[in-house]
Amino acid sequence: MTLFGGICVEVQVIIGFIIGFIASLASVIIYERGKRPYLTIGLGSTVDDQKPGITPYRFTHIAVENKRVCWLLRRITDRSAAYACQALIEVYFQGTRNRAIQQDIRARWSGTPELVQTVAIPTPAGTLTAHVPDVTKLPQGRRMDIFASYTEEFDISLKFEGDPDCYIFSNESYLVPNPAANRPWRNPNWRLNVGDYDIVVKVLSGSITKEEHFALENRGARREDMILRPL
């Protein structure tokens, strides 16, 4: 009886250890999964602007948010940052899987430095100020860290007043030769004629991949004729 009782105690101890181990492991998994970055993709800002010597233009953007943890965990932890987020843009003719632009375009995060630098060039008539591409900023503009509760935007499209076409905009847009100085950044490979298009965006951070779909309408020559909306 004593031997049997001793065995029962040992079994109970082992079972208790296993249950405790499983409970601890489950708690760690739930805690870590709760902290993982949780990205959502939505419609960003539409910006109408004008710079000296440049025709009035419009930019559209996509917004990416890293959501906070649920209220149960907020007193003990917060969401981890989504590091080195990259975004890809795909463009299709509306309602089809036919590409309007053949390549995936690596998006430019709006909060990163512009891919230009201002230089002063001495001339006989005085100093000439020029804006030249700075390719060293190219990788920097493709990545963005998004912390908990923060929202970051990346560029989608550009349209100038009086131009019926619009253009997908990214860092490479700064590198395009500019025959019309008052309408820069227009990459002819990323030109979209008047019409409707489907935009697919993908955001990647480590093992995380999020995808969302939008519609881009280009209806005329006014900058207001370019509209980005969710599908």
SEVO-381427 format. One line per field, with one value per atom (N, C-alpha, C): residue number from 1; x, y, z. Coordinates in nm, 3 decimals, m for minus. Example, Ala and Ser with C-alpha at 12.3 -4.5 7.8 and 13.67 -1.06 7.14 Angstrom:
nr	1|1|1|2|2|2;
east	1.319|1.230|1.320|1.285|1.367|1.290;
north	m0.569|m0.450|m0.330|m0.225|m0.106|0.003;
up	0.780|0.780|0.780|0.708|0.714|0.787;
END
This chain:
nr	1|1|1|2|2|2|3|3|3|4|4|4|5|5|5|6|6|6|7|7|7|8|8|8|9|9|9|10|10|10|11|11|11|12|12|12|13|13|13|14|14|14|15|15|15|16|16|16|17|17|17|18|18|18|19|19|19|20|20|20|21|21|21|22|22|22|23|23|23|24|24|24|25|25|25|26|26|26|27|27|27|28|28|28|29|29|29|30|30|30|31|31|31|32|32|32|33|33|33|34|34|34|35|35|35|36|36|36|37|37|37|38|38|38|39|39|39|40|40|40|41|41|41|42|42|42|43|43|43|44|44|44|45|45|45|46|46|46|47|47|47|48|48|48|49|49|49|50|50|50|51|51|51|52|52|52|53|53|53|54|54|54|55|55|55|56|56|56|57|57|57|58|58|58|59|59|59|60|60|60|61|61|61|62|62|62|63|63|63|64|64|64|65|65|65|66|66|66|67|67|67|68|68|68|69|69|69|70|70|70|71|71|71|72|72|72|73|73|73|74|74|74|75|75|75|76|76|76|77|77|77|78|78|78|79|79|79|80|80|80|81|81|81|82|82|82|83|83|83|84|84|84|85|85|85|86|86|86|87|87|87|88|88|88|89|89|89|90|90|90|91|91|91|92|92|92|93|93|93|94|94|94|95|95|95|96|96|96|97|97|97|98|98|98|99|99|99|100|100|100|101|101|101|102|102|102|103|103|103|104|104|104|105|105|105|106|106|106|107|107|107|108|108|108|109|109|109|110|110|110|111|111|111|112|112|112|113|113|113|114|114|114|115|115|115|116|116|116|117|117|117|118|118|118|119|119|119|120|120|120|121|121|121|122|122|122|123|123|123|124|124|124|125|125|125|126|126|126|127|127|127|128|128|128|129|129|129|130|130|130|131|131|131|132|132|132|133|133|133|134|134|134|135|135|135|136|136|136|137|137|137|138|138|138|139|139|139|140|140|140|141|141|141|142|142|142|143|143|143|144|144|144|145|145|145|146|146|146|147|147|147|148|148|148|149|149|149|150|150|150|151|151|151|152|152|152|153|153|153|154|154|154|155|155|155|156|156|156|157|157|157|158|158|158|159|159|159|160|160|160|161|161|161|162|162|162|163|163|163|164|164|164|165|165|165|166|166|166|167|167|167|168|168|168|169|169|169|170|170|170|171|171|171|172|172|172|173|173|173|174|174|174|175|175|175|176|176|176|177|177|177|178|178|178|179|179|179|180|180|180|181|181|181|182|182|182|183|183|183|184|184|184|185|185|185|186|186|186|187|187|187|188|188|188|189|189|189|190|190|190|191|191|191|192|192|192|193|193|193|194|194|194|195|195|195|196|196|196|197|197|197|198|198|198|199|199|199|200|200|200|201|201|201|202|202|202|203|203|203|204|204|204|205|205|205|206|206|206|207|207|207|208|208|208|209|209|209|210|210|210|211|211|211|212|212|212|213|213|213|214|214|214|215|215|215|216|216|216|217|217|217|218|218|218|219|219|219|220|220|220|221|221|221|222|222|222|223|223|223|224|224|224|225|225|225|226|226|226|227|227|227|228|228|228|229|229|229|230|230|230|231|231|231;
east	0.084|0.000|0.087|0.196|0.287|0.357|0.399|0.464|0.368|0.243|0.143|0.115|0.107|0.085|0.200|0.322|0.438|0.437|0.397|0.389|0.284|0.171|0.065|0.113|0.189|0.241|0.335|0.423|0.517|0.443|0.339|0.260|0.193|0.140|0.075|0.175|0.297|0.400|0.435|0.450|0.484|0.372|0.248|0.133|0.125|0.147|0.145|0.254|0.373|0.482|0.447|0.390|0.354|0.248|0.146|0.039|0.096|0.183|0.245|0.330|0.405|0.489|0.405|0.297|0.210|0.144|0.099|0.035|0.133|0.256|0.358|0.390|0.405|0.435|0.321|0.197|0.082|0.077|0.109|0.109|0.214|0.332|0.439|0.397|0.338|0.297|0.190|0.090|m0.017|0.040|0.130|0.192|0.271|0.353|0.437|0.352|0.252|0.165|0.086|0.048|m0.023|0.063|0.194|0.287|0.328|0.306|0.351|0.292|0.367|0.310|0.181|0.084|m0.044|m0.071|m0.045|m0.053|m0.188|m0.242|m0.362|m0.331|m0.393|m0.369|m0.499|m0.492|m0.610|m0.576|m0.679|m0.662|m0.589|m0.486|m0.411|m0.457|m0.371|m0.405|m0.398|m0.474|m0.464|m0.416|m0.303|m0.238|m0.234|m0.293|m0.281|m0.179|m0.079|0.030|0.086|0.174|0.243|0.373|0.482|0.610|0.649|0.736|0.777|0.831|0.778|0.823|0.768|0.680|0.624|0.472|0.416|0.271|0.201|0.085|0.013|m0.009|0.003|m0.003|m0.079|m0.110|m0.178|m0.104|m0.088|m0.035|m0.144|m0.148|m0.231|m0.140|m0.191|m0.110|m0.192|m0.120|m0.176|m0.121|m0.207|m0.167|m0.155|m0.050|m0.027|m0.017|m0.100|m0.101|m0.060|0.019|0.052|m0.038|m0.140|m0.243|m0.188|m0.250|m0.214|m0.257|m0.198|m0.242|m0.382|m0.449|m0.583|m0.575|m0.687|m0.688|m0.645|m0.661|m0.622|m0.471|m0.394|m0.248|m0.181|m0.258|m0.195|m0.124|m0.164|m0.100|0.034|0.058|0.182|0.274|0.223|0.308|0.247|0.317|0.264|0.306|0.246|0.276|0.422|0.486|0.623|0.621|0.730|0.741|0.755|0.702|0.722|0.842|0.954|1.079|1.098|1.162|1.204|1.088|0.972|0.856|0.886|0.853|0.861|0.722|0.696|0.566|0.586|0.502|0.503|0.370|0.377|0.258|0.241|0.122|0.088|m0.028|m0.024|m0.127|m0.189|m0.322|m0.396|m0.504|m0.543|m0.662|m0.783|m0.874|m0.985|m1.061|m1.084|m1.164|m1.095|m0.964|m0.891|m0.765|m0.697|m0.565|m0.458|m0.492|m0.396|m0.323|m0.193|m0.112|m0.114|m0.143|m0.126|0.020|0.089|0.234|0.291|0.384|0.426|0.499|0.577|0.661|0.594|0.636|0.603|0.688|0.626|0.697|0.721|0.844|0.879|0.844|0.755|0.697|0.797|0.771|0.850|0.768|0.823|0.757|0.766|0.654|0.648|0.730|0.750|0.823|0.974|1.024|1.169|1.216|1.346|1.396|1.373|1.345|1.330|1.464|1.454|1.574|1.637|1.649|1.711|1.799|1.897|1.977|1.995|2.003|2.017|2.165|2.211|2.352|2.358|2.462|2.486|2.596|2.566|2.660|2.703|2.831|2.878|2.873|2.824|2.821|2.865|2.903|2.942|2.831|2.707|2.595|2.558|2.624|2.591|2.578|2.525|2.510|2.376|2.384|2.264|2.233|2.110|2.066|2.001|2.048|1.994|1.956|1.854|1.810|1.849|1.937|1.988|1.955|1.935|1.904|2.019|1.984|2.082|2.053|2.123|2.092|2.126|2.206|2.239|2.116|2.012|1.890|1.789|1.823|1.728|1.689|1.784|1.742|1.666|1.705|1.640|1.492|1.457|1.318|1.228|1.286|1.208|1.172|1.225|1.203|1.153|1.067|1.011|0.981|1.023|0.986|0.853|0.757|0.626|0.603|0.599|0.585|0.437|0.413|0.276|0.199|0.076|m0.016|0.022|0.126|0.169|0.118|0.101|0.061|0.164|0.207|0.298|0.234|0.267|0.210|0.318|0.276|0.365|0.291|0.368|0.313|0.256|0.152|0.094|0.103|0.036|0.025|0.043|0.076|0.103|0.030|m0.028|m0.093|m0.074|m0.035|m0.018|m0.142|m0.172|m0.283|m0.259|m0.362|m0.353|m0.298|m0.257|m0.203|m0.307|m0.356|m0.457|m0.403|m0.272|m0.213|m0.178|m0.175|m0.119|m0.008|0.067|0.186|0.196|0.235|0.275|0.404|0.414|0.528|0.604|0.737|0.824|0.960|1.057|1.189|1.252|1.228|1.287|1.234|1.120|1.064|1.159|1.237|1.331|1.445|1.471|1.586|1.554|1.429|1.388|1.432|1.497|1.529|1.404|1.419|1.303|1.302|1.250|1.248|1.155|1.049|0.957|0.978|1.056|1.097|0.980|0.870|0.755|0.667|0.700|0.627|0.727|0.800|0.902|0.841|0.927|0.895|0.802|0.785|0.693|0.771|0.762|0.830|0.744|0.793|0.708|0.671|0.751|0.718|0.603|0.573|0.467|0.351|0.336|0.228|0.097|m0.011|m0.145|m0.235|m0.288|m0.378|m0.512|m0.597|m0.732|m0.800|m0.854|m0.917|m0.921|m0.967|m0.979|m0.886|m0.824|m0.722|m0.743|m0.700|m0.697|m0.554|m0.542|m0.412|m0.407|m0.307|m0.284|m0.156|m0.167|m0.049|m0.020|0.108|0.153|0.258|0.242|0.337|0.402|0.536|0.611|0.702|0.704|0.794|0.829|0.950|0.987|0.899|0.834|0.744|0.603|0.578|0.444|0.424|0.313|0.274|0.126|0.096|m0.042|m0.071|m0.193|m0.233|m0.367|m0.381|m0.509|m0.526|m0.655|m0.687|m0.757|m0.722|m0.779|m0.811|m0.891|m0.923|m0.863|m0.797|m0.743|m0.818|m0.886|m0.963|m0.886|m0.868|m0.806|m0.904|m0.978|m1.093|m1.072|m0.961|m0.946|m0.815|m0.809|m0.684|m0.667|m0.769|m0.754|m0.691|m0.616|m0.556|m0.662|m0.778|m0.887|m0.950|m0.917|m0.973|m0.904|m0.798|m0.730|m0.776|m0.842|m0.898|m0.858|m0.807|m0.777|m0.882|m0.942|m1.046|m1.034|m1.085|m1.082|m1.181|m1.152|m1.244|m1.338;
north	m0.120|0.000|0.125|0.118|0.233|0.253|0.139|0.146|0.202|0.152|0.200|0.350|0.390|0.532|0.617|0.567|0.642|0.659|0.554|0.561|0.662|0.663|0.758|0.901|0.925|1.060|1.101|1.007|1.037|1.066|0.989|1.011|1.147|1.183|1.313|1.427|1.406|1.509|1.524|1.410|1.414|1.480|1.441|1.500|1.649|1.687|1.829|1.907|1.844|1.910|1.928|1.823|1.829|1.937|1.939|2.039|2.179|2.197|2.329|2.370|2.274|2.305|2.346|2.269|2.300|2.436|2.464|2.593|2.709|2.690|2.795|2.816|2.706|2.716|2.785|2.750|2.812|2.961|2.998|3.139|3.218|3.159|3.225|3.242|3.136|3.143|3.250|3.251|3.350|3.491|3.508|3.639|3.686|3.597|3.635|3.660|3.578|3.600|3.730|3.760|3.885|4.007|3.995|4.106|4.122|4.021|4.028|4.149|4.209|4.322|4.280|4.368|4.343|4.462|4.442|4.550|4.551|4.670|4.688|4.790|4.772|4.857|4.929|5.060|5.136|5.254|5.327|5.445|5.554|5.613|5.720|5.857|5.953|6.091|6.116|6.214|6.268|6.412|6.444|6.573|6.651|6.769|6.863|6.968|6.991|7.080|7.148|7.245|7.315|7.372|7.354|7.412|7.515|7.609|7.712|7.650|7.697|7.650|7.516|7.456|7.325|7.336|7.272|7.271|7.208|7.261|7.200|7.050|6.974|6.829|6.768|6.639|6.562|6.431|6.394|6.264|6.186|6.054|5.966|5.872|5.827|5.745|5.630|5.527|5.417|5.426|5.398|5.405|5.264|5.243|5.115|5.142|5.076|5.095|4.967|4.982|4.871|4.884|4.800|4.812|4.786|4.847|4.821|4.680|4.630|4.501|4.517|4.406|4.412|4.473|4.524|4.598|4.513|4.381|4.294|4.295|4.318|4.311|4.448|4.556|4.688|4.728|4.671|4.708|4.637|4.533|4.457|4.458|4.493|4.491|4.577|4.588|4.658|4.581|4.618|4.552|4.575|4.472|4.487|4.569|4.637|4.714|4.620|4.663|4.593|4.658|4.589|4.648|4.624|4.724|4.715|4.675|4.737|4.709|4.753|4.667|4.700|4.685|4.764|4.759|4.741|4.659|4.635|4.680|4.738|4.787|4.709|4.654|4.589|4.666|4.684|4.763|4.678|4.666|4.587|4.673|4.637|4.697|4.652|4.743|4.717|4.590|4.508|4.387|4.275|4.286|4.181|4.145|4.042|4.009|4.044|4.134|4.183|4.304|4.296|4.402|4.528|4.641|4.771|4.815|4.775|4.793|4.655|4.608|4.469|4.433|4.525|4.493|4.528|4.460|4.504|4.627|4.727|4.851|4.857|4.879|4.890|5.030|5.037|5.165|5.249|5.380|5.476|5.520|5.503|5.548|5.700|5.764|5.910|5.976|5.906|5.965|5.957|5.906|5.897|6.018|6.050|6.166|6.150|6.263|6.261|6.227|6.165|6.117|6.230|6.345|6.459|6.533|6.601|6.691|6.822|6.929|7.062|7.099|7.137|7.175|7.316|7.388|7.522|7.515|7.563|7.557|7.700|7.732|7.867|7.887|8.000|8.038|8.182|8.225|8.365|8.462|8.420|8.508|8.500|8.411|8.394|8.247|8.220|8.082|8.025|7.908|7.839|7.724|7.720|7.612|7.502|7.379|7.266|7.155|7.078|6.962|6.836|6.756|6.637|6.513|6.397|6.274|6.232|6.179|6.125|5.977|5.892|5.749|5.680|5.742|5.680|5.667|5.746|5.740|5.637|5.571|5.478|5.363|5.290|5.181|5.231|5.347|5.400|5.426|5.473|5.505|5.385|5.266|5.144|5.072|5.114|5.045|5.142|5.092|5.175|5.089|5.136|5.072|5.133|5.048|5.096|5.047|5.140|5.106|5.096|5.038|5.017|5.148|5.145|5.260|5.365|5.339|5.437|5.398|5.500|5.481|5.548|5.477|5.531|5.517|5.610|5.609|5.586|5.526|5.521|5.574|5.626|5.691|5.588|5.628|5.545|5.615|5.729|5.789|5.940|5.994|6.137|6.184|6.304|6.363|6.514|6.568|6.712|6.774|6.895|6.970|6.987|6.956|6.970|6.850|6.748|6.626|6.515|6.460|6.354|6.225|6.205|6.083|6.103|5.992|5.994|5.890|5.887|5.804|5.740|5.614|5.554|5.624|5.651|5.728|5.646|5.644|5.580|5.648|5.596|5.660|5.671|5.571|5.573|5.687|5.743|5.856|5.976|5.989|6.100|6.087|5.964|5.938|5.957|5.981|5.993|6.127|6.129|6.258|6.343|6.472|6.559|6.664|6.631|6.729|6.847|6.822|6.930|6.963|7.067|7.096|7.129|7.175|7.211|7.090|6.973|6.849|6.735|6.734|6.630|6.499|6.400|6.274|6.182|6.207|6.124|6.014|5.894|5.778|5.723|5.729|5.684|5.537|5.456|5.314|5.292|5.395|5.384|5.477|5.513|5.603|5.526|5.589|5.532|5.631|5.586|5.671|5.687|5.769|5.785|5.648|5.614|5.484|5.446|5.324|5.273|5.154|5.146|5.045|4.984|4.859|4.793|4.798|4.840|4.849|4.744|4.657|4.559|4.599|4.615|4.649|4.536|4.507|4.405|4.468|4.447|4.497|4.378|4.379|4.267|4.316|4.238|4.264|4.130|4.082|3.950|3.843|3.765|3.659|3.709|3.837|3.894|3.945|3.908|3.961|3.999|4.124|4.171|4.223|4.202|4.243|4.313|4.417|4.487|4.538|4.559|4.599|4.736|4.816|4.949|4.974|5.078|5.120|5.257|5.274|5.404|5.450|5.564|5.621|5.741|5.740|5.854|5.898|6.006|6.040|6.161|6.234|6.353|6.425|6.552|6.627|6.710|6.719|6.791|6.698|6.756|6.671|6.608|6.675|6.619|6.497|6.473|6.359|6.228|6.233|6.111|6.083|5.967|5.933|5.789|5.771|5.639|5.606|5.487|5.450|5.301|5.258|5.115|5.037|4.912|4.823|4.755;
up	0.000|0.000|0.000|0.079|0.085|m0.049|m0.108|m0.239|m0.343|m0.340|m0.436|m0.417|m0.290|m0.262|m0.310|m0.295|m0.342|m0.493|m0.562|m0.709|m0.752|m0.682|m0.715|m0.697|m0.592|m0.569|m0.681|m0.721|m0.829|m0.960|m0.987|m1.108|m1.104|m0.988|m0.974|m0.995|m0.942|m0.961|m1.108|m1.175|m1.318|m1.398|m1.369|m1.439|m1.413|m1.286|m1.253|m1.327|m1.338|m1.411|m1.558|m1.617|m1.760|m1.782|m1.695|m1.708|m1.692|m1.594|m1.573|m1.691|m1.746|m1.863|m1.982|m2.006|m2.119|m2.100|m1.978|m1.950|m1.970|m1.922|m1.938|m2.086|m2.160|m2.302|m2.376|m2.343|m2.408|m2.377|m2.253|m2.216|m2.295|m2.310|m2.387|m2.533|m2.590|m2.731|m2.750|m2.660|m2.672|m2.655|m2.560|m2.534|m2.656|m2.711|m2.825|m2.950|m2.971|m3.087|m3.072|m2.948|m2.925|m2.951|m2.936|m2.956|m3.103|m3.184|m3.323|m3.394|m3.486|m3.562|m3.632|m3.628|m3.695|m3.787|m3.915|m4.013|m4.083|m4.101|m4.182|m4.292|m4.407|m4.523|m4.559|m4.576|m4.610|m4.700|m4.736|m4.821|m4.743|m4.803|m4.740|m4.788|m4.773|m4.806|m4.957|m5.002|m5.137|m5.122|m5.184|m5.163|m5.294|m5.295|m5.406|m5.365|m5.453|m5.415|m5.539|m5.514|m5.621|m5.565|m5.641|m5.605|m5.708|m5.672|m5.769|m5.898|m6.009|m6.139|m6.182|m6.102|m6.133|m6.145|m6.244|m6.265|m6.144|m6.103|m5.991|m6.012|m5.905|m5.916|m5.799|m5.815|m5.710|m5.688|m5.560|m5.521|m5.447|m5.470|m5.388|m5.308|m5.194|m5.104|m5.047|m5.003|m4.926|m4.784|m4.684|m4.544|m4.485|m4.408|m4.340|m4.190|m4.111|m3.966|m3.895|m3.789|m3.701|m3.578|m3.571|m3.468|m3.328|m3.227|m3.088|m3.049|m2.940|m2.886|m2.828|m2.803|m2.744|m2.604|m2.555|m2.429|m2.310|m2.320|m2.209|m2.187|m2.294|m2.285|m2.271|m2.283|m2.289|m2.160|m2.047|m1.921|m1.901|m1.977|m1.957|m2.078|m2.196|m2.315|m2.423|m2.535|m2.652|m2.776|m2.887|m3.014|m3.052|m3.105|m3.157|m3.285|m3.312|m3.435|m3.555|m3.668|m3.794|m3.862|m3.861|m3.909|m4.059|m4.121|m4.262|m4.354|m4.333|m4.419|m4.563|m4.656|m4.798|m4.860|m4.963|m5.030|m5.180|m5.239|m5.383|m5.442|m5.562|m5.632|m5.761|m5.783|m5.909|m5.972|m6.104|m6.174|m6.285|m6.281|m6.380|m6.445|m6.566|m6.624|m6.544|m6.522|m6.430|m6.466|m6.364|m6.381|m6.454|m6.479|m6.549|m6.470|m6.518|m6.465|m6.566|m6.658|m6.757|m6.701|m6.705|m6.645|m6.730|m6.665|m6.730|m6.724|m6.619|m6.605|m6.573|m6.654|m6.648|m6.519|m6.466|m6.351|m6.219|m6.113|m5.979|m5.948|m5.887|m5.855|m5.705|m5.667|m5.526|m5.478|m5.382|m5.342|m5.264|m5.266|m5.188|m5.067|m4.949|m4.827|m4.818|m4.798|m4.802|m4.693|m4.581|m4.470|m4.483|m4.593|m4.614|m4.696|m4.691|m4.766|m4.916|m4.981|m5.126|m5.191|m5.308|m5.377|m5.460|m5.401|m5.470|m5.370|m5.423|m5.342|m5.417|m5.344|m5.403|m5.407|m5.526|m5.542|m5.602|m5.566|m5.619|m5.723|m5.844|m5.956|m5.992|m5.973|m6.011|m6.162|m6.208|m6.349|m6.362|m6.483|m6.501|m6.460|m6.472|m6.437|m6.290|m6.215|m6.075|m6.039|m5.925|m5.879|m5.924|m5.986|m6.034|m5.938|m5.890|m5.801|m5.884|m5.864|m5.939|m5.842|m5.881|m5.803|m5.880|m5.821|m5.890|m5.807|m5.874|m5.801|m5.710|m5.596|m5.501|m5.483|m5.561|m5.565|m5.433|m5.349|m5.220|m5.131|m5.159|m5.078|m5.130|m5.241|m5.302|m5.209|m5.148|m5.058|m4.936|m4.884|m4.764|m4.787|m4.906|m4.934|m4.953|m4.963|m4.985|m4.857|m4.744|m4.617|m4.511|m4.426|m4.321|m4.198|m4.081|m3.955|m3.908|m3.877|m3.833|m3.691|m3.597|m3.456|m3.418|m3.301|m3.256|m3.251|m3.301|m3.303|m3.407|m3.485|m3.586|m3.724|m3.808|m3.947|m4.037|m4.139|m4.239|m4.377|m4.467|m4.601|m4.707|m4.818|m4.935|m5.057|m5.152|m5.271|m5.368|m5.438|m5.543|m5.679|m5.693|m5.827|m5.822|m5.940|m5.959|m6.083|m6.075|m6.192|m6.191|m6.307|m6.322|m6.386|m6.344|m6.404|m6.553|m6.634|m6.779|m6.852|m6.779|m6.841|m6.830|m6.941|m6.931|m6.871|m6.878|m6.824|m6.677|m6.603|m6.468|m6.463|m6.353|m6.345|m6.207|m6.205|m6.078|m6.034|m5.904|m5.853|m5.750|m5.766|m5.669|m5.674|m5.601|m5.598|m5.736|m5.820|m5.954|m6.039|m6.000|m6.074|m6.072|m5.966|m5.958|m6.059|m6.107|m6.193|m6.341|m6.375|m6.516|m6.572|m6.690|m6.755|m6.769|m6.750|m6.738|m6.849|m6.968|m7.076|m7.049|m6.970|m6.935|m6.788|m6.761|m6.624|m6.533|m6.593|m6.509|m6.477|m6.534|m6.503|m6.486|m6.375|m6.354|m6.305|m6.283|m6.213|m6.293|m6.422|m6.501|m6.570|m6.516|m6.575|m6.689|m6.814|m6.927|m6.918|m6.848|m6.833|m6.734|m6.657|m6.556|m6.587|m6.714|m6.755|m6.766|m6.720|m6.729|m6.802|m6.916|m6.994|m6.923|m6.980|m6.925|m6.920|m6.805|m6.787|m6.640|m6.613|m6.477|m6.458|m6.341|m6.314|m6.175|m6.161|m6.032|m5.978|m5.854|m5.789|m5.678|m5.684|m5.578|m5.505|m5.374|m5.295|m5.197|m5.180|m5.086|m4.995|m4.865|m4.767|m4.699|m4.694|m4.640|m4.527|m4.419|m4.306|m4.243|m4.264|m4.214|m4.274|m4.189|m4.237|m4.261|m4.240|m4.255|m4.397|m4.458|m4.589|m4.584|m4.615|m4.619|m4.760|m4.806|m4.941|m4.937|m5.022|m5.032|m5.174|m5.214|m5.350|m5.350|m5.453|m5.467|m5.614|m5.639|m5.775|m5.798|m5.912|m5.952|m6.076|m6.064|m6.175|m6.231|m6.363|m6.433|m6.541|m6.515|m6.597|m6.688|m6.677|m6.761|m6.734|m6.779|m6.774|m6.647|m6.564|m6.437|m6.333|m6.243|m6.141|m6.052|m6.038|m5.959|m6.025|m6.153|m6.225|m6.190|m6.111|m6.065|m5.922|m5.904|m5.774|m5.740|m5.619|m5.565|m5.460|m5.471|m5.374|m5.344|m5.228|m5.195|m5.279|m5.304|m5.375|m5.276;
END
